[in-house]
Structures are given as C-alpha cells and as structure tokens.
C-alpha cells in the first residue's frame, strides 16, 4: 500500500570509472514540473492588455512554473521557490539551460550559448495615469528600473564565460540595446564580494528620445554552457541565475532600495515530522507522534520602518471545511536591512497543536499561512499568503515535489539505501524511480 518517493532521482553512469567519491550530484536533463504543466494544459492565463502602465512590479510570488502572461511575452524561465538561496521574497524566475518545454536546448553545447529569455509585454512609457488621465513622463520625473539577482542559488554555478544580460527595447528605432550584464560566479564568491545573497541593481532611464515611448520593453537573457559532450552523464541542466523583485516607476533614485512590503520568504512546510506525504493508514496508527511540534517560516520586512503585523494559519479539508486555526497575535517586524529574515518571531515558532481528523482512505488538507501587516500601503499583498497541500495517499515522500538535481553513484556496482520507518507492518507493492535522462539519451539501455 505504499510506494517510494516519486522524485527519487537516480543518475546512472554508463562509464566504468573509479574515483574516490562515490556519491555525485548532477544537473537534470528535463524539468518534470514544466513537462507536466504542458501535458495538463494548465498555463497561467490572464486578460491581455495592449500596453502595460506604470508602475511595473513583479516578484514572482505565484504558482509557476510559467511567468504571468499578463506581464511577459515568453515562458522560457522557471517560476519557483526552490532554486534560490534566501531570496528577497518568495518566488523567483530561474534562468538555466532548459527551454520552455522543460528540456535541454537542442543547440546546447560546451561553448556559451543564449538560453532563456524573459521579455516584458509592451509598456506605455510615454505617460503615467494620474486621476484617470495620461500625463507625459519627463526626465525630471526620475524614472528608474531595478531588480535583484543571484548566480547559482542551490543549483549549478554559471562559469565565468557565462553571463546574465538586461536589454531595453526602443520603439523609436526598433532596436534592443544592452544596458547591463554580469559574468558568471559561484554563490559563495558572489556573497563574499557583495555581502548579500541577492544583489539589487538600479538603472536610471534618462534617454527620453529612445525610451520614453509607447511600446517600450525590456528583457533578460542568460548565456549557458553544458558539460563536455564526450561525457554525456554530465550534460545536464546547468548555470542557474535567479531574478526577483523587478520594479519600474517614476519618482525614484539610486537610494530607492527599500519597499513597503511585508512578505513570506520560505516555502510553506509540511506539518508531518518526517515526511512531505505518507499513507493515511500509517498516520492513523500514531497521529500525535507523526506531527511536528512547531513549524519554521521565514518572513521579511523590505521597508525601513518597523511594522506591526499578525500571523495566523488555517487548516481546511478539500471541501473548505475548517479543521483548525491558529492566531499568533500582533508583533513588530524589524526591517530586513537591520535584522535580516525573521523566523516568525525572533524567539518563537508557530506551534502545531492539533492532529488531522481520522478519516477513511486517502485525503488531502490545505494549510494556509497569512500575514496581516498594519502597513497602510503594503505594495504586494500577493506575497502575504502561503498555501501547502498536506497529502495522505498510498506512498511516503521526503521530497517537496520539485527535483532540483540528479543523484547517482560514480563507481560500478555501487549501492544506496533509502529508509522509511513504518508505524505498522505493511506491504510494498511498487517503487517509482525517475531515471535521469542524459544528453542524446545515451543511457537509453
């Protein structure tokens, strides 16, 4: 009645080589979440406007895997909350070596090649709407473009010959121009140099002749380079970059680096002590011992003001019937630039003082985490809510549903053990293993 973790990613090496290290981590040849989303035909759909208006703000705090198509023209990047390390807000856009079908680009090589694009829809940059009427933008209005970026995250570090590039499109002469670019780096070197996990870039837009036009656009793209084709096992997804919190507006300056925004940062956690999912019949044997005592959630205040906020979570079944609720009361949240992330409270974490009701068969529960900041102008309410589906099916799972890398053994006849502790005797009826594809399907046997 149970089956092993769906996302246990074994990478099988064809080479018979002997090296000192037996365990290896390697890039994936495909993104199963993107492939599944395309198969299910469930892309994000929104009403399309002819032109976007200022302010333009995007923090990717929504369910991916594709970008919001009310803001973006393409869908090459991967929207997720898994590949970044300590982002400004929950959700990032990840650039890598996989295309919009979730597979390695067919023209990928060991030499740097242009991989993912993220292109905005046309923006009406000749005016802003004030009082329902368009008002022309002037150079004195101080128009700025900003974003946060990070190389590698928890993925693969871009090489020095790889890069991330930003371009602006001028409707005046139908030309894309590079306005910013940076070379690849590993995350530790990047952090040591910049004293932060994500670096914010601010770019003034002062050329009114080229850019203060209806139809202005911007785009990011990355150069990637996969492993040597003579070693197909290493030709997986590589060279990750993460981008967060893109903001374009007037009335800004180089000092405009803070935002009136209280936000969740981390993924919503499972409330089970050891697993993301487990069989219902196993849980029912010992519900209390299967539950966590408390949960951990990272919260950030991106402004320069200490705000009073309230945290709560609700547990409902799939019919939206309330099972349990917790209200943490009101607390002060210190600005991030002073205190960094806060784990709900500096001295406490939300308790898990309930068990899921005993029901027959497999079932799911929805856990909703909510922030209610008192900030009167919190500019991104979307990142104030997190939802987690607690699954009770016929299997155990350690993984959260996103495979970030492949796992394997580098010597012939290697072995690995994967352990699940049962609450009662049970029958193993199947094991699902995802065998990581290699370049040109060289491991087809």
C-alpha positions, 0 to 999 in steps of 0.5 A: 500500500505504499510506494517510494518517493516519486522524485527519487532521482537516480543518475546512472553512469554508463562509464566504468570509472573509479574515483574516490567519491562515490556519491555525485550530484548532477544537473537534470536533463528535463524539468518534470514540473514544466513537462507536466504543466504542458501535458495538463494544459494548465498555463497561467492565463490572464486578460491581455492588455495592449500596453502595460502602465506604470508602475511595473512590479513583479516578484514572482510570488505565484504558482509557476512554473510559467511567468504571468502572461499578463506581464511577459511575452515568453515562458522560457524561465522557471517560476519557483521557490526552490532554486534560490538561496534566501531570496528577497521574497518568495518566488523567483524566475530561474534562468538555466539551460532548459527551454520552455518545454522543460528540456535541454536546448537542442543547440546546447553545447560546451561553448556559451550559448543564449538560453532563456529569455524573459521579455516584458509585454509592451509598456506605455512609457510615454505617460503615467495615469494620474486621476484617470488621465495620461500625463507625459513622463519627463526626465525630471520625473526620475524614472528608474528600473531595478531588480535583484539577482543571484548566480547559482542559488542551490543549483549549478554555478554559471562559469565565468564565460557565462553571463546574465544580460538586461536589454531595453527595447526602443520603439523609436528605432526598433532596436534592443540595446544592452544596458547591463550584464554580469559574468558568471560566479559561484554563490559563495564568491558572489556573497563574499564580494557583495555581502548579500545573497541577492544583489539589487541593481538600479538603472536610471532611464534618462534617454527620453528620445529612445525610451520614453515611448509607447511600446517600450520593453525590456528583457533578460537573457542568460548565456549557458554552457553544458558539460563536455559532450564526450561525457554525456552523464554530465550534460545536464541542466546547468548555470542557474541565475535567479531574478526577483523583485523587478520594479519600474516607476517614476519618482525614484533614485539610486537610494530607492532600495527599500519597499513597503512590503511585508512578505513570506520568504520560505516555502510553506512546510509540511506539518508531518515530522518526517515526511512531505506525504505518507499513507493515511493508514500509517498516520492513523496508527500514531497521529500525535507522534507523526506531527511536528511540534512547531513549524519554521517560516521565514518572513521579511520586512523590505521597508525601513520602518518597523511594522506591526503585523499578525500571523495566523494559519488555517487548516481546511479539508478539500471541501473548505471545511475548517479543521483548525486555526491558529492566531499568533497575535500582533508583533513588530517586524524589524526591517530586513536591512537591520535584522535580516529574515525573521523566523516568525518571531525572533524567539518563537515558532508557530506551534502545531497543536492539533492532529488531522481528523481520522478519516477513511482512505486517502485525503488531502488538507490545505494549510494556509499561512497569512500575514496581516501587516498594519502597513497602510500601503503594503505594495504586494499583498500577493506575497502575504499568503502561503498555501501547502497541500498536506497529502495522505495517499498510498506512498511516503515522500521526503521530497517537496515535489520539485527535483532540483538535481540528479543523484547517482553513484560514480563507481560500478556496482555501487549501492544506496539505501533509502529508509522509511520507518513504518508505524505498522507492518505493511506491504510494498507493492511498487517503487517509482524511480525517475531515471535521469535522462542524459544528453542524446539519451545515451543511457537509453539501455 
